[in-house]
Amino acid sequence: MEIKPIKTENDYFKSLKSVELLWGSKRDTPEGDELDLLVTIIEAYEMKHYPIAPPDPIDAIKFRMEQMGMTKTDLAKYLGSQSRVSEVLSRKRKLTLKMVKSLNKGLKIPAEILLADHS
């Protein structure tokens, strides 16, 4: 097992190919250990070179509504009123701290997502 840091795109693709070959290796074997190490350095490389932006707060709310089978009327419980729901979802009104706390507690949407700027 010779694992080196990923410094180039070529190194990255070679590492991905190695993971493919090692996929399914049993834990606590040399192959399983190699797979664990490769996955760790690949994740570090991807976080640095292919960062994923956090989701938009309004999109996160809409996604959670869909997941939970909620309507805009249901969301009024967390935002205050039906008209406020419409304003927030159409991006005419920003979320207040009170709304963020309510959505975080009631719908389990992470506060850091809800607090991100949105247009």
Backbone as JSON, one array per atom type, in Angstrom:
{
  "sequence": "MEIKPIKTENDYFKSLKSVELLWGSKRDTPEGDELDLLVTIIEAYEMKHYPIAPPDPIDAIKFRMEQMGMTKTDLAKYLGSQSRVSEVLSRKRKLTLKMVKSLNKGLKIPAEILLADHS",
  "N": [[0.85, -1.18, 0.0], [0.78, 2.02, -1.05], [0.14, 5.09, -0.45], [-0.32, 8.37, -1.47], [-0.36, 11.96, -1.1], [-3.01, 13.77, -2.74], [-2.36, 15.77, -5.36], [-2.79, 16.71, -7.89], [-5.16, 16.83, -10.65], [-4.87, 14.51, -12.1], [-3.76, 12.78, -10.16], [-5.98, 12.67, -8.53], [-7.94, 11.37, -10.16], [-6.66, 8.91, -10.48], [-6.73, 8.02, -7.87], [-9.49, 7.76, -7.49], [-9.96, 5.67, -9.24], [-8.54, 3.65, -7.97], [-10.09, 3.39, -5.67], [-12.4, 2.34, -6.79], [-11.46, -0.21, -7.53], [-10.91, -1.27, -5.03], [-13.32, -1.27, -3.78], [-15.72, -2.68, -1.64], [-14.0, -4.12, -0.14], [-13.09, -5.93, 2.8], [-13.43, -4.78, 6.16], [-10.74, -3.94, 8.39], [-8.7, -5.21, 7.04], [-5.75, -5.24, 4.98], [-6.5, -4.21, 2.46], [-8.98, -3.06, 3.05], [-8.18, -1.09, 4.86], [-6.6, 0.48, 3.18], [-8.57, 1.38, 1.42], [-10.13, 2.97, 3.2], [-8.26, 5.01, 3.83], [-7.81, 6.12, 1.26], [-10.37, 7.1, 0.63], [-10.6, 9.08, 2.57], [-8.54, 10.93, 1.85], [-9.43, 11.61, -0.68], [-11.9, 12.83, -0.12], [-10.96, 15.1, 1.27], [-9.55, 16.4, -0.78], [-11.66, 16.9, -2.59], [-13.28, 18.6, -1.05], [-11.69, 20.85, -0.95], [-11.22, 21.5, -3.69], [-13.64, 21.22, -5.03], [-15.87, 22.61, -3.72], [-19.06, 22.53, -2.09], [-21.73, 24.64, -2.2], [-23.72, 25.99, 0.45], [-27.23, 25.19, 0.83], [-29.83, 27.31, -0.47], [-31.79, 29.28, 1.74], [-34.63, 29.55, 1.33], [-35.15, 27.64, -0.6], [-34.46, 25.44, 0.94], [-36.5, 25.46, 2.86], [-38.74, 25.02, 1.22], [-38.08, 22.49, 0.24], [-38.15, 20.98, 2.62], [-40.82, 21.29, 3.25], [-41.97, 19.86, 1.15], [-40.92, 17.31, 1.68], [-42.25, 16.74, 4.05], [-44.85, 16.82, 3.32], [-46.23, 19.21, 3.54], [-48.36, 22.13, 3.39], [-48.68, 25.58, 2.29], [-50.34, 26.74, 4.11], [-49.92, 25.15, 6.36], [-47.36, 25.95, 6.96], [-47.67, 28.48, 7.94], [-47.94, 28.35, 10.67], [-45.34, 28.43, 11.57], [-44.28, 30.75, 10.55], [-46.0, 32.85, 11.03], [-48.24, 34.02, 9.6], [-50.51, 33.49, 6.83], [-50.13, 35.33, 4.75], [-47.56, 36.21, 5.32], [-46.12, 33.88, 4.88], [-46.39, 33.63, 2.1], [-45.02, 35.96, 1.31], [-42.42, 35.41, 2.25], [-41.77, 32.99, 0.91], [-41.87, 33.88, -1.7], [-39.75, 35.48, -1.72], [-39.95, 38.13, -1.0], [-39.85, 39.01, 1.53], [-37.51, 38.87, 4.11], [-36.31, 36.28, 6.28], [-36.97, 36.48, 9.74], [-35.26, 36.53, 12.92], [-36.87, 35.3, 14.8], [-38.53, 33.74, 13.14], [-36.6, 32.04, 12.04], [-35.75, 30.64, 14.33], [-38.13, 29.33, 14.94], [-38.6, 27.74, 12.64], [-36.31, 26.18, 12.72], [-36.62, 24.78, 15.13], [-39.18, 23.57, 14.8], [-39.23, 22.38, 12.2], [-36.79, 21.32, 11.93], [-34.75, 22.39, 10.35], [-31.48, 23.27, 9.74], [-30.16, 26.05, 11.52], [-27.98, 27.52, 10.5], [-28.3, 27.28, 7.77], [-30.73, 28.58, 7.36], [-30.07, 31.14, 8.13], [-28.42, 32.1, 6.19], [-27.67, 34.48, 3.61], [-30.17, 35.43, 1.3], [-31.87, 36.07, -1.77]],
  "CA": [[0.0, 0.0, 0.0], [1.54, 3.26, -1.13], [-0.83, 6.17, -0.64], [0.34, 9.68, -1.48], [-1.32, 13.07, -1.17], [-3.55, 14.11, -4.06], [-1.9, 17.12, -5.67], [-3.23, 17.1, -9.23], [-6.36, 16.16, -11.15], [-4.46, 13.16, -12.48], [-3.69, 12.03, -8.9], [-7.37, 12.51, -8.07], [-8.59, 10.34, -10.96], [-6.02, 7.64, -10.14], [-7.25, 7.63, -6.55], [-10.87, 7.3, -7.7], [-9.86, 4.35, -9.88], [-8.12, 2.72, -6.92], [-11.26, 3.14, -4.81], [-13.26, 1.41, -7.56], [-10.88, -1.55, -7.45], [-10.93, -1.73, -3.63], [-14.68, -1.2, -3.25], [-16.21, -3.96, -1.14], [-12.99, -4.77, 0.7], [-13.51, -6.13, 4.18], [-12.79, -3.94, 7.19], [-9.61, -4.49, 9.15], [-7.78, -5.93, 6.16], [-4.91, -4.24, 4.32], [-7.27, -3.57, 1.39], [-9.98, -2.21, 3.7], [-7.47, 0.07, 5.4], [-6.22, 1.3, 2.03], [-9.81, 2.03, 0.97], [-10.45, 4.03, 4.16], [-7.32, 6.11, 3.64], [-8.07, 6.76, -0.03], [-11.62, 7.86, 0.73], [-10.31, 10.26, 3.39], [-7.79, 11.96, 1.1], [-10.29, 12.06, -1.78], [-12.85, 13.79, 0.45], [-10.24, 16.34, 1.54], [-9.28, 17.04, -2.07], [-12.92, 17.39, -3.13], [-13.73, 19.76, -0.27], [-10.85, 21.99, -1.32], [-11.29, 21.84, -5.1], [-15.04, 21.17, -5.51], [-16.73, 22.88, -2.57], [-20.5, 22.58, -2.33], [-22.32, 25.79, -1.52], [-24.88, 25.62, 1.26], [-28.49, 25.43, 0.12], [-30.55, 28.56, -0.27], [-32.76, 29.1, 2.83], [-36.0, 29.38, 0.85], [-35.18, 26.31, -1.22], [-34.44, 24.46, 2.03], [-37.85, 25.44, 3.43], [-39.62, 24.37, 0.24], [-37.72, 21.08, 0.21], [-38.67, 20.36, 3.84], [-42.28, 21.24, 3.1], [-42.26, 18.75, 0.25], [-40.61, 16.08, 2.4], [-43.23, 16.52, 5.11], [-46.2, 16.92, 2.78], [-46.83, 20.42, 4.11], [-48.89, 23.18, 2.52], [-48.35, 26.93, 2.77], [-51.16, 26.96, 5.3], [-49.21, 24.49, 7.46], [-46.15, 26.72, 7.25], [-48.05, 29.7, 8.67], [-47.69, 28.05, 12.1], [-43.95, 28.75, 11.87], [-43.9, 32.09, 10.06], [-46.87, 33.88, 11.59], [-49.51, 34.19, 8.89], [-50.53, 33.03, 5.45], [-49.53, 36.36, 3.89], [-46.11, 36.21, 5.58], [-45.6, 32.7, 4.19], [-46.3, 33.99, 0.69], [-43.95, 36.94, 1.15], [-41.13, 34.75, 2.46], [-41.51, 32.02, -0.16], [-41.64, 34.61, -2.97], [-38.52, 36.25, -1.47], [-40.25, 39.55, -0.81], [-39.57, 39.29, 2.94], [-36.45, 38.04, 4.67], [-36.64, 35.59, 7.52], [-36.56, 37.14, 10.98], [-34.65, 35.6, 13.86], [-37.97, 34.53, 15.39], [-38.91, 32.74, 12.14], [-35.5, 31.08, 11.95], [-35.84, 29.78, 15.52], [-39.33, 28.51, 14.82], [-38.36, 26.76, 11.58], [-35.27, 25.28, 13.2], [-37.2, 23.93, 16.17], [-40.33, 22.81, 14.33], [-38.99, 21.62, 10.98], [-35.42, 20.77, 12.03], [-33.87, 22.92, 9.31], [-30.35, 23.88, 10.46], [-30.18, 27.51, 11.59], [-26.96, 28.11, 9.63], [-28.87, 27.36, 6.42], [-31.78, 29.6, 7.38], [-29.47, 32.45, 8.35], [-27.65, 32.51, 5.01], [-28.31, 35.51, 2.78], [-30.93, 35.0, 0.14], [-32.43, 37.2, -2.5]],
  "C": [[0.89, 1.23, 0.0], [0.56, 4.38, -1.47], [-0.09, 7.49, -0.49], [-0.73, 10.76, -1.48], [-1.79, 13.3, -2.61], [-3.18, 15.56, -4.33], [-2.42, 17.62, -7.01], [-4.53, 16.38, -9.58], [-6.04, 14.72, -11.53], [-4.36, 12.26, -11.24], [-5.1, 11.71, -8.41], [-8.04, 11.37, -8.83], [-7.97, 8.96, -10.71], [-6.55, 7.12, -8.8], [-8.68, 7.1, -6.66], [-10.87, 5.89, -8.31], [-9.46, 3.29, -8.85], [-9.27, 2.38, -5.98], [-12.2, 2.16, -5.5], [-12.76, -0.03, -7.41], [-10.98, -2.14, -6.03], [-12.34, -1.8, -3.04], [-15.15, -2.59, -2.83], [-15.19, -4.71, -0.3], [-13.48, -4.86, 2.14], [-12.73, -5.21, 5.11], [-11.66, -4.71, 7.86], [-8.76, -5.47, 8.33], [-6.88, -4.87, 5.54], [-5.67, -3.49, 3.21], [-8.33, -2.62, 1.97], [-9.36, -0.95, 4.27], [-7.08, 1.03, 4.28], [-7.43, 2.06, 1.51], [-10.18, 3.18, 1.89], [-9.55, 5.24, 3.98], [-7.58, 6.86, 2.34], [-9.33, 7.63, 0.03], [-11.39, 9.15, 1.52], [-9.56, 11.34, 2.59], [-8.59, 12.46, -0.09], [-11.28, 13.1, -1.27], [-12.18, 15.14, 0.73], [-9.96, 17.11, 0.25], [-10.56, 17.65, -2.64], [-13.44, 18.61, -2.37], [-12.96, 21.02, -0.65], [-11.09, 22.44, -2.76], [-12.7, 21.86, -5.7], [-16.0, 21.45, -4.37], [-18.2, 22.96, -2.99], [-21.07, 23.73, -1.51], [-23.5, 25.33, -0.68], [-26.17, 25.92, 0.51], [-29.07, 26.8, 0.44], [-31.61, 28.34, 0.81], [-34.18, 28.82, 2.34], [-36.15, 28.03, 0.17], [-35.2, 25.22, -0.15], [-35.83, 24.33, 2.67], [-38.8, 24.7, 2.5], [-39.34, 22.86, 0.18], [-38.29, 20.36, 1.44], [-40.19, 20.26, 3.79], [-42.68, 20.04, 2.25], [-42.03, 17.41, 0.95], [-41.71, 15.71, 3.4], [-44.67, 16.58, 4.62], [-46.96, 18.13, 3.31], [-47.36, 21.35, 3.02], [-48.42, 24.52, 3.05], [-49.14, 27.26, 4.02], [-50.49, 26.34, 6.53], [-48.0, 25.32, 7.91], [-46.45, 27.99, 8.04], [-47.83, 29.54, 10.17], [-46.28, 28.49, 12.51], [-43.55, 30.17, 11.49], [-44.84, 33.19, 10.51], [-48.21, 34.04, 10.91], [-49.37, 33.69, 7.46], [-49.86, 34.04, 4.52], [-48.01, 36.42, 4.09], [-45.45, 35.02, 4.89], [-45.4, 33.03, 2.71], [-45.16, 34.97, 0.44], [-42.57, 36.29, 1.28], [-40.81, 33.82, 1.29], [-41.29, 32.68, -1.53], [-40.44, 35.55, -2.85], [-38.75, 37.76, -1.37], [-39.98, 39.98, 0.63], [-38.48, 38.33, 3.4], [-36.94, 37.38, 5.95], [-36.16, 36.41, 8.71], [-35.92, 36.08, 11.88], [-35.72, 34.72, 14.51], [-38.42, 33.42, 14.43], [-37.86, 31.64, 12.05], [-35.57, 30.11, 13.13], [-37.02, 28.83, 15.42], [-39.15, 27.4, 13.78], [-37.32, 25.72, 12.02], [-35.85, 24.29, 14.21], [-38.29, 23.01, 15.61], [-40.06, 21.91, 13.14], [-37.59, 21.02, 10.92], [-34.54, 21.17, 10.85], [-32.72, 23.62, 10.04], [-30.37, 25.41, 10.37], [-29.16, 28.14, 10.65], [-27.42, 28.19, 8.18], [-29.88, 28.49, 6.35], [-31.22, 31.02, 7.51], [-28.65, 32.96, 7.16], [-28.41, 33.57, 4.23], [-29.05, 34.86, 1.63], [-31.56, 36.21, -0.51], [-33.91, 37.05, -2.65]]
}
